[in-house]
């Protein structure tokens, strides 16, 4: 018998030895592991291009964007539209104690 089969058999025996009231908890844990495994596969499939796309807030190709992210994206767009001040002017403001 190979190691994987032996491990599965030991796991089955351990499950059979559990009291009935613990089976619900075990089932929940198994569902969590399945969920976690699915999410890890999704992240691997998207790779770094996915992470780069969501880093831009709103530039993502994902359609399921939370309301908070949408608000942040609008704020970012508005901030980018503001005129830029020169570095010397900003330094003058700082020396005057202005924010």
C-alpha positions as CSV (number, residue, x, y, z in Angstrom):
1,X,0.0,0.0,0.0
2,X,1.4,3.4,-0.9
3,X,1.8,6.3,1.6
4,X,-1.1,8.3,0.3
5,X,-3.5,5.3,0.6
6,X,-2.2,4.6,4.1
7,X,-2.7,8.2,5.1
8,X,-6.2,8.2,3.7
9,X,-7.0,5.0,5.6
10,X,-5.7,6.5,8.8
11,X,-7.8,9.6,8.2
12,X,-10.9,7.6,7.6
13,X,-10.3,5.6,10.8
14,X,-9.8,8.8,12.8
15,X,-13.0,10.2,11.4
16,X,-14.9,7.0,12.3
17,X,-13.5,7.3,15.9
18,X,-14.9,10.9,16.3
19,X,-18.1,11.4,18.3
20,X,-21.1,12.3,16.2
21,X,-21.3,15.8,17.6
22,X,-17.8,16.6,16.2
23,X,-18.7,15.6,12.7
24,X,-20.4,18.9,12.0
25,X,-17.2,20.7,13.1
26,X,-15.2,18.5,10.9
27,X,-17.5,19.1,7.9
28,X,-17.1,22.8,8.4
29,X,-13.3,22.5,8.5
30,X,-13.3,20.4,5.3
31,X,-15.5,23.0,3.6
32,X,-13.0,25.7,4.7
33,X,-10.1,23.7,3.3
34,X,-11.9,23.3,0.0
35,X,-12.7,27.0,-0.2
36,X,-9.0,27.9,0.7
37,X,-7.8,25.5,-2.0
38,X,-10.1,27.0,-4.6
39,X,-9.0,30.6,-3.7
40,X,-5.3,29.6,-3.9
41,X,-5.8,28.2,-7.4
42,X,-7.6,31.4,-8.5
43,X,-4.7,33.5,-7.2
44,X,-2.1,31.3,-9.0
45,X,-4.2,31.4,-12.2
46,X,-4.4,35.2,-12.2
47,X,-0.7,35.7,-11.3
48,X,1.0,39.0,-10.9
49,X,-1.0,40.6,-13.7
50,X,-4.1,40.3,-11.6
51,X,-2.4,42.0,-8.7
52,X,-1.1,44.8,-10.9
53,X,-4.5,45.4,-12.3
54,X,-6.2,45.8,-8.9
55,X,-3.4,48.0,-7.6
56,X,-4.7,50.8,-9.9
57,X,-8.1,50.9,-8.2
58,X,-10.7,51.0,-10.8
59,X,-8.3,49.9,-13.6
60,X,-9.1,46.2,-12.8
61,X,-10.8,44.0,-15.3
62,X,-12.7,42.5,-12.4
63,X,-16.4,43.3,-12.4
64,X,-16.9,42.5,-8.7
65,X,-15.5,45.7,-7.2
66,X,-16.6,46.8,-3.7
67,X,-18.4,50.1,-3.2
68,X,-15.4,51.3,-1.1
69,X,-13.0,50.6,-4.0
70,X,-15.3,52.5,-6.3
71,X,-15.3,55.5,-4.0
72,X,-11.5,55.4,-3.7
73,X,-11.2,55.2,-7.5
74,X,-13.3,58.3,-7.9
75,X,-11.3,60.2,-5.3
76,X,-8.1,59.1,-6.9
77,X,-9.4,60.3,-10.3
78,X,-10.4,63.7,-8.8
79,X,-7.0,64.0,-7.1
80,X,-5.2,63.3,-10.4
81,X,-7.2,66.1,-12.1
82,X,-6.0,68.7,-9.6
83,X,-3.2,71.0,-10.8
84,X,0.3,70.1,-9.5
85,X,2.2,72.6,-7.4
86,X,5.9,73.1,-7.9
87,X,8.3,71.6,-5.3
88,X,9.6,75.0,-4.3
89,X,6.1,76.3,-3.6
90,X,5.3,73.3,-1.5
91,X,8.5,73.8,0.5
92,X,7.6,77.5,1.0
93,X,4.2,76.4,2.4
94,X,5.9,73.9,4.7
95,X,8.3,76.5,6.0
96,X,5.3,78.8,6.7
97,X,3.7,75.9,8.7
98,X,0.9,75.4,6.1
99,X,-0.3,71.9,5.5
